[in-house]
């Protein structure tokens, strides 16, 4: 018997590997059989998850302040999610793409009731990349153009169109991108990309960016795609009025405006959708992570007029799992819990508690250069010097590893040309004592790695 068949031979009657043989064999499988797709894998298997906690194979509890891949909005294995999965398992899991289940129609009606009429036509998919791909296809079909503007620092996915308009990282070594993609400077006042502002963005970057687009355009504009808060770019919050100005610039050029709300929709920043607080409604809205409660569910929404026009032109967007019943059933459960447990309000309250705690740490640790974000989507930028703002890349990795050793999972976003930024996004169900425990761990990890340095009152 070879090593690959051995775990199967030692399987339990329920199909899972035996307790005696599984760990070593499965860790060997990780080394020998999995394609690595980013940073190194966590060294221990996660065998159970509940609420804000993960539990590894050694029984250690880990406070999860990334909500999985920022998707477990309701915490891990919420009873309502489990019940929705069980319900779908008894009814229907998957259908031919031209067939619909009641759950898909119900989810469309439910989401349309939350959105303005301008966004009342929806399609349900699996990932954020898929939802953005669909948005771009709609925009190109509707306008007849193909040129798309995106923000430097953006992340929209790894599919062809989405990755072509992703600029935070992951672009090199994969050959040509789709023609007609343009990056403009992101409104990052902490690290102004045009070396113009410091700590207060006056939106010159936006005007400069569109001037550059105009000079390069071949006259076929289709859309601008933006995140209301740039997450992979380092939790960058654009200034007040930014999206009103962007809307005007798009309208002047006949471009549709696409909002990618993968991380900002459904309560994470304290409201249902980020655009509600911006005074701007996009032409197309994409949603993903926060809709599925940990399952693969995404959606693209647009207006009846855009949908009708694209349909009349033969718009096609078949995928193997479009309108799948199981994730739609889960999506309904997510919306129920968000409403009944008032999780947007909890995100505001817990986000304020967490942000205040981080700001207090900033007064004691020179390496914390900036604390920013909204609700339970926060960023902490680490620097070696507050004046020069030199990124503390190595220190960031060291402190992040120490946090994990102490029982806190944190995500650090590092790009050589950018800062070292913790992206902090606990579940919306997080409790005050869990916020306090996370802050205590961060405090200890910083103290262990750099020591505490008091700031003077003058600074």
C-alpha positions as CSV (number, residue, x, y, z in Angstrom):
1,X,0.0,0.0,0.0
2,X,1.5,3.3,-1.0
3,X,1.4,6.5,1.2
4,X,-1.3,8.1,-0.8
5,X,-3.8,5.3,-0.4
6,X,-2.9,4.6,3.3
7,X,-5.2,7.4,4.7
8,X,-8.1,5.9,2.7
9,X,-7.4,2.5,4.1
10,X,-7.3,3.8,7.6
11,X,-10.5,5.8,7.2
12,X,-13.3,5.6,9.7
13,X,-16.7,4.3,8.8
14,X,-18.0,7.8,8.3
15,X,-15.3,8.4,5.6
16,X,-13.0,10.6,7.7
17,X,-9.3,9.7,8.2
18,X,-8.4,7.8,11.3
19,X,-7.3,9.8,14.3
20,X,-4.1,7.8,14.6
21,X,-2.9,8.1,11.0
22,X,-4.5,11.3,9.7
23,X,-2.3,14.2,11.0
24,X,1.1,13.1,9.7
25,X,-0.3,11.8,6.4
26,X,-2.4,14.9,5.8
27,X,0.4,17.2,6.6
28,X,2.5,15.3,4.1
29,X,-0.3,15.8,1.6
30,X,-0.1,19.5,2.1
31,X,3.6,19.5,1.3
32,X,3.4,17.1,-1.6
33,X,0.0,17.7,-3.2
34,X,-1.3,21.2,-2.8
35,X,-0.5,24.1,-5.0
36,X,0.7,27.1,-3.0
37,X,-1.3,30.2,-3.9
38,X,0.1,32.9,-1.6
39,X,1.7,33.1,1.8
40,X,2.7,29.9,3.5
41,X,-0.1,27.8,4.9
42,X,-0.8,27.9,8.6
43,X,1.2,25.0,10.1
44,X,-1.7,23.4,12.0
45,X,-5.1,22.2,10.7
46,X,-8.2,24.0,11.8
47,X,-10.6,21.3,12.9
48,X,-13.5,23.3,14.4
49,X,-14.8,26.8,14.3
50,X,-17.5,28.5,16.4
51,X,-18.4,32.2,16.6
52,X,-15.3,34.3,16.8
53,X,-13.0,31.3,17.5
54,X,-11.1,28.7,15.5
55,X,-9.7,25.6,17.1
56,X,-6.7,23.8,15.7
57,X,-5.7,20.1,15.8
58,X,-4.0,20.6,19.1
59,X,-7.1,22.0,20.7
60,X,-5.8,25.6,20.8
61,X,-8.4,28.4,20.6
62,X,-7.6,31.2,18.2
63,X,-9.6,34.4,18.1
64,X,-10.3,35.1,14.4
65,X,-10.1,38.8,13.6
66,X,-10.2,38.2,9.8
67,X,-13.6,36.4,9.8
68,X,-12.0,33.7,7.7
69,X,-11.3,35.3,4.4
70,X,-13.4,38.2,5.6
71,X,-16.5,36.1,4.7
72,X,-17.8,34.7,8.0
73,X,-19.8,37.8,8.7
74,X,-22.0,36.0,11.3
75,X,-19.1,34.3,13.0
76,X,-18.2,30.7,12.2
77,X,-20.9,28.0,12.0
78,X,-23.7,30.2,13.0
79,X,-26.8,28.0,13.8
80,X,-28.9,29.8,11.2
81,X,-26.3,29.1,8.5
82,X,-26.1,25.4,9.5
83,X,-29.9,25.2,9.5
84,X,-30.1,26.8,6.0
85,X,-27.6,24.3,4.7
86,X,-29.5,21.4,6.2
87,X,-32.7,22.7,4.7
88,X,-31.2,22.9,1.2
89,X,-29.8,19.4,1.6
90,X,-33.3,18.1,2.1
91,X,-34.7,20.1,-0.8
92,X,-32.3,20.9,-3.7
93,X,-28.6,21.7,-3.9
94,X,-27.9,22.4,-7.6
95,X,-29.8,22.9,-10.8
96,X,-29.3,23.4,-14.5
97,X,-28.5,27.1,-14.9
98,X,-31.8,27.8,-16.7
99,X,-33.8,26.4,-13.8
100,X,-34.6,28.4,-10.6
101,X,-35.5,27.4,-7.1
102,X,-37.8,29.4,-4.8
103,X,-34.8,30.4,-2.7
104,X,-33.2,32.3,-5.6
105,X,-36.4,34.2,-6.3
106,X,-36.9,35.0,-2.6
107,X,-33.4,36.2,-2.2
108,X,-33.7,38.5,-5.3
109,X,-36.9,40.0,-3.9
110,X,-35.4,40.4,-0.4
111,X,-32.3,42.1,-1.7
112,X,-34.3,44.3,-4.1
113,X,-36.3,45.5,-1.1
114,X,-33.0,46.7,0.5
115,X,-31.7,48.4,-2.6
116,X,-33.0,51.4,-4.6
117,X,-34.9,50.7,-7.8
118,X,-31.8,51.5,-9.8
119,X,-30.3,48.3,-8.4
120,X,-33.3,46.0,-8.4
121,X,-32.2,43.5,-11.0
122,X,-29.8,40.8,-9.6
123,X,-27.8,37.8,-10.6
124,X,-26.4,35.3,-8.1
125,X,-22.9,33.8,-8.5
126,X,-20.2,32.4,-6.3
127,X,-17.2,34.7,-5.8
128,X,-16.3,38.4,-5.8
129,X,-14.2,37.9,-8.9
130,X,-17.3,36.4,-10.7
131,X,-19.5,39.2,-9.6
132,X,-17.0,41.8,-10.9
133,X,-16.5,39.9,-14.1
134,X,-20.3,40.0,-14.6
135,X,-20.4,43.8,-13.8
136,X,-17.7,44.5,-16.4
137,X,-19.5,42.4,-19.0
138,X,-22.7,44.3,-18.4
139,X,-21.0,47.6,-18.6
140,X,-19.2,46.8,-21.8
141,X,-22.3,45.3,-23.4
142,X,-24.4,48.4,-22.4
143,X,-22.0,51.1,-23.4
144,X,-20.4,49.4,-26.4
145,X,-17.0,50.5,-25.0
146,X,-14.3,48.5,-23.4
147,X,-12.1,50.9,-21.4
148,X,-12.3,50.5,-17.7
149,X,-10.8,52.8,-15.0
150,X,-9.7,51.3,-11.6
151,X,-7.9,52.6,-8.6
152,X,-4.3,51.9,-7.8
153,X,-4.4,49.7,-4.7
154,X,-7.6,47.9,-5.8
155,X,-8.4,44.2,-5.6
156,X,-11.3,42.9,-7.7
157,X,-10.4,39.2,-8.2
158,X,-8.3,36.9,-10.2
159,X,-10.5,36.1,-13.2
160,X,-9.5,37.7,-16.5
161,X,-11.4,41.0,-16.4
162,X,-11.3,41.4,-12.6
163,X,-7.6,40.8,-12.5
164,X,-6.9,43.2,-15.3
165,X,-8.5,45.9,-13.1
166,X,-6.7,44.8,-9.9
167,X,-3.7,46.8,-9.1
168,X,-2.8,46.1,-5.4
169,X,-0.7,43.1,-6.3
170,X,-0.6,39.8,-8.3
171,X,-0.2,41.4,-11.8
172,X,3.3,40.3,-12.8
173,X,4.2,37.1,-14.6
174,X,0.8,36.2,-16.1
175,X,1.1,37.8,-19.6
176,X,-1.0,40.6,-21.1
177,X,-4.1,41.9,-19.4
178,X,-7.3,42.7,-21.2
179,X,-6.9,45.8,-23.4
180,X,-8.4,49.0,-22.2
181,X,-7.6,48.9,-18.5
182,X,-6.4,52.1,-16.7
183,X,-5.1,52.7,-13.2
184,X,-5.5,56.1,-11.5
185,X,-4.0,57.1,-8.2
186,X,-5.9,56.0,-5.1
187,X,-6.9,58.7,-2.5
188,X,-4.4,57.6,0.1
189,X,-3.7,60.7,2.1
190,X,-1.3,58.8,4.4
191,X,0.9,57.9,1.4
192,X,-0.2,60.3,-1.3
193,X,0.6,58.6,-4.6
194,X,1.2,61.9,-6.4
195,X,3.2,63.4,-3.4
196,X,0.7,66.2,-3.1
197,X,-1.2,65.8,0.2
198,X,-0.3,64.7,3.7
199,X,-3.1,63.4,5.9
200,X,-5.8,65.3,4.0
201,X,-6.8,64.3,0.5
202,X,-8.0,67.2,-1.7
203,X,-8.9,64.8,-4.6
204,X,-6.2,66.1,-6.9
205,X,-5.3,62.5,-7.5
206,X,-8.8,61.9,-9.0
207,X,-8.5,64.8,-11.4
208,X,-4.9,63.9,-12.4
209,X,-6.0,60.3,-12.9
210,X,-8.8,61.2,-15.3
211,X,-6.6,63.6,-17.2
212,X,-4.3,60.7,-17.8
213,X,-7.2,58.5,-18.8
214,X,-8.4,61.1,-21.3
215,X,-5.0,61.3,-22.9
216,X,-4.7,57.5,-23.3
217,X,-8.3,56.7,-24.2
218,X,-9.2,55.6,-27.7
219,X,-12.7,56.9,-27.2
220,X,-14.3,53.7,-26.0
221,X,-15.1,54.3,-22.3
222,X,-17.2,51.7,-20.5
223,X,-16.9,52.0,-16.7
224,X,-15.0,52.9,-13.6
225,X,-14.8,50.1,-10.9
226,X,-14.0,51.1,-7.3
227,X,-14.2,49.8,-3.7
228,X,-15.8,52.3,-1.3
229,X,-13.0,51.4,1.1
230,X,-9.9,49.9,-0.6
231,X,-9.1,46.8,1.5
232,X,-6.1,45.1,-0.1
233,X,-4.7,48.6,-0.7
234,X,-4.4,49.0,3.0
235,X,-7.9,50.1,4.3
236,X,-7.9,53.4,2.4
237,X,-11.0,55.5,3.1
238,X,-11.6,58.1,0.4
239,X,-12.4,61.6,1.6
240,X,-15.9,63.1,1.7
241,X,-17.1,64.1,-1.7
242,X,-14.8,61.8,-3.6
243,X,-17.5,59.6,-5.0
244,X,-19.7,62.5,-5.9
245,X,-16.8,63.9,-7.9
246,X,-16.1,60.4,-9.4
247,X,-19.8,60.1,-10.4
248,X,-19.6,63.4,-12.3
249,X,-16.4,62.5,-14.1
250,X,-18.0,59.2,-15.2
251,X,-21.2,60.8,-16.4
252,X,-19.2,63.3,-18.4
253,X,-17.6,60.5,-20.3
254,X,-20.6,58.2,-20.6
255,X,-19.1,55.6,-18.3
256,X,-21.0,53.4,-15.8
257,X,-19.9,53.5,-12.2
258,X,-19.4,50.1,-10.5
259,X,-19.1,49.8,-6.8
260,X,-17.4,46.6,-5.5
261,X,-18.8,46.1,-2.0
262,X,-17.4,42.7,-1.4
263,X,-16.2,43.7,2.1
264,X,-18.3,46.8,2.9
265,X,-21.9,45.5,2.3
266,X,-24.3,43.9,4.8
267,X,-23.3,45.5,8.0
268,X,-19.5,45.4,8.2
269,X,-19.1,49.2,8.3
270,X,-22.3,49.8,10.2
271,X,-24.9,50.1,7.5
272,X,-26.3,47.8,4.8
273,X,-24.3,49.3,2.0
274,X,-21.4,51.8,1.9
275,X,-23.0,53.7,-0.9
276,X,-25.9,54.7,1.4
277,X,-23.5,57.0,3.2
278,X,-21.8,58.5,0.1
279,X,-24.6,60.3,-1.6
280,X,-24.0,58.3,-4.7
281,X,-25.8,55.2,-6.1
282,X,-23.7,53.2,-8.6
283,X,-25.0,51.9,-11.9
284,X,-23.8,48.4,-11.0
285,X,-23.2,47.0,-7.5
286,X,-21.3,43.9,-6.7
287,X,-21.5,42.0,-3.4
288,X,-19.9,38.8,-2.3
289,X,-18.0,37.9,0.9
290,X,-20.4,39.4,3.5
291,X,-23.5,37.9,1.8
292,X,-22.7,34.2,2.1
293,X,-21.8,33.9,5.7
294,X,-18.8,31.8,4.9
295,X,-20.3,30.0,1.8
296,X,-19.5,31.0,-1.8
297,X,-22.3,33.4,-2.7
298,X,-22.0,36.7,-4.7
299,X,-24.4,39.0,-6.5
300,X,-24.3,41.7,-9.1
301,X,-27.1,44.2,-9.1
302,X,-28.1,46.8,-11.8
303,X,-31.1,48.7,-13.1
304,X,-34.0,47.4,-15.0
305,X,-33.0,49.6,-17.9
306,X,-29.4,48.3,-18.1
307,X,-30.6,44.7,-17.7
308,X,-33.2,45.1,-20.5
309,X,-30.7,46.8,-22.8
310,X,-28.1,44.1,-22.3
311,X,-30.6,41.3,-22.6
312,X,-31.9,42.7,-25.9
313,X,-28.2,42.7,-27.1
314,X,-27.8,39.0,-26.3
315,X,-26.0,39.3,-22.9
316,X,-24.7,35.8,-21.9
317,X,-23.3,34.9,-18.5
318,X,-23.7,31.2,-17.9
319,X,-21.6,29.7,-15.2
320,X,-21.9,26.2,-13.7
321,X,-23.2,27.5,-10.4
322,X,-25.2,30.6,-11.3
323,X,-28.4,30.8,-9.3
324,X,-27.5,27.8,-7.2
325,X,-30.2,27.0,-4.6
326,X,-27.9,26.1,-1.6
327,X,-26.0,29.4,-1.3
328,X,-29.2,31.3,-2.0
329,X,-30.9,29.6,0.9
330,X,-27.9,30.6,3.1
331,X,-28.1,34.2,1.8
332,X,-31.7,34.4,3.1
333,X,-30.5,33.2,6.5
334,X,-27.7,35.8,6.5
335,X,-30.2,38.6,5.9
336,X,-32.5,37.3,8.6
337,X,-29.7,37.2,11.2
338,X,-28.4,40.6,10.2
339,X,-31.8,42.1,10.7
340,X,-32.9,40.2,13.8
341,X,-29.7,40.5,15.7
342,X,-29.1,44.2,14.6
343,X,-25.6,43.4,13.5
344,X,-25.0,46.7,11.7
345,X,-25.6,48.5,15.0
346,X,-23.3,46.0,16.7
347,X,-20.6,46.7,14.1
348,X,-20.8,50.4,14.8
349,X,-20.6,49.9,18.6
350,X,-17.9,47.2,18.5
351,X,-16.0,49.0,15.8
352,X,-15.9,52.1,17.9
353,X,-14.6,50.1,20.9
354,X,-11.9,48.5,18.8
355,X,-10.8,51.7,17.1
356,X,-10.6,53.5,20.4
357,X,-8.5,50.7,21.8
358,X,-6.2,50.8,18.8
359,X,-5.9,54.6,19.0
360,X,-4.9,54.2,22.7
361,X,-2.2,51.7,21.7
362,X,-1.0,54.3,19.1
363,X,-0.3,56.7,21.9
364,X,2.1,54.1,23.4
365,X,3.7,52.5,20.4
366,X,5.7,54.6,17.9
367,X,5.4,51.8,15.4
368,X,1.7,52.5,14.9
369,X,1.6,55.2,12.3
370,X,-2.1,55.3,11.5
371,X,-5.4,53.8,12.5
372,X,-8.2,54.1,10.0
373,X,-11.4,52.5,8.7
374,X,-15.1,52.3,9.5
375,X,-17.1,49.9,11.6
376,X,-15.5,46.5,11.8
377,X,-13.2,47.1,8.8
378,X,-10.2,48.8,10.3
379,X,-6.6,49.2,9.3
380,X,-3.4,49.8,11.4
381,X,-0.4,50.9,9.5
382,X,3.0,50.0,11.0
383,X,6.1,52.2,10.4
384,X,9.7,52.4,11.5
385,X,9.4,56.2,11.8
386,X,6.3,58.4,12.1
387,X,7.9,61.3,10.3
388,X,9.3,59.5,7.2
389,X,6.6,56.8,7.4
390,X,9.0,54.1,6.3
391,X,7.0,50.9,6.3
392,X,7.8,48.4,9.0
393,X,7.5,45.3,6.9
394,X,9.7,42.9,8.8
395,X,8.4,44.1,12.2
396,X,4.8,43.7,10.9
397,X,5.4,40.1,10.1
398,X,7.1,39.5,13.5
399,X,4.3,41.1,15.5
400,X,1.6,39.3,13.4
401,X,3.3,35.9,14.1
402,X,3.5,36.8,17.8
403,X,-0.2,37.6,17.8
404,X,-0.9,34.2,16.4
405,X,1.3,32.6,19.1
406,X,-0.8,34.4,21.7
407,X,-4.1,33.2,20.1
408,X,-5.1,36.0,17.7
409,X,-5.3,35.6,13.9
410,X,-4.5,38.9,12.1
411,X,-4.1,39.6,8.4
412,X,-1.2,41.9,7.5
413,X,-1.2,43.4,4.0
414,X,2.3,44.0,2.7
415,X,3.4,45.3,-0.7
416,X,7.0,46.6,-1.1
417,X,5.9,50.0,-2.5
418,X,3.2,50.4,0.1
419,X,2.9,50.2,3.9
420,X,2.6,47.3,6.3
421,X,-1.1,47.3,7.3
422,X,-3.1,45.1,9.5
423,X,-6.6,44.5,8.0
424,X,-8.8,43.9,11.0
425,X,-12.3,42.5,10.4
426,X,-13.8,40.4,13.2
427,X,-17.2,38.9,12.8
428,X,-20.2,41.2,13.2
429,X,-21.2,39.0,16.1
430,X,-18.0,39.8,18.1
431,X,-18.5,40.5,21.8
432,X,-17.0,43.3,24.0
433,X,-14.8,40.8,25.9
434,X,-13.4,39.4,22.6
435,X,-12.6,42.9,21.4
436,X,-10.8,43.5,24.7
437,X,-8.9,40.2,24.5
438,X,-7.7,41.0,21.0
439,X,-6.5,44.4,22.1
440,X,-4.6,42.9,25.0
441,X,-2.9,40.4,22.7
442,X,-1.9,43.1,20.3
443,X,-0.6,45.1,23.2
444,X,1.5,42.2,24.5
445,X,2.7,41.3,21.0
446,X,3.9,44.8,20.3
447,X,5.5,44.9,23.8
448,X,7.3,41.6,23.2
449,X,8.6,42.6,19.8
450,X,9.4,46.3,20.0
451,X,8.9,47.4,23.6
452,X,6.6,50.2,24.8
453,X,7.6,53.8,24.1
454,X,5.6,56.6,25.6
455,X,4.7,59.5,23.4
456,X,5.3,63.0,24.7
457,X,2.3,65.3,25.1
458,X,3.8,67.6,22.5
459,X,3.7,64.9,19.9
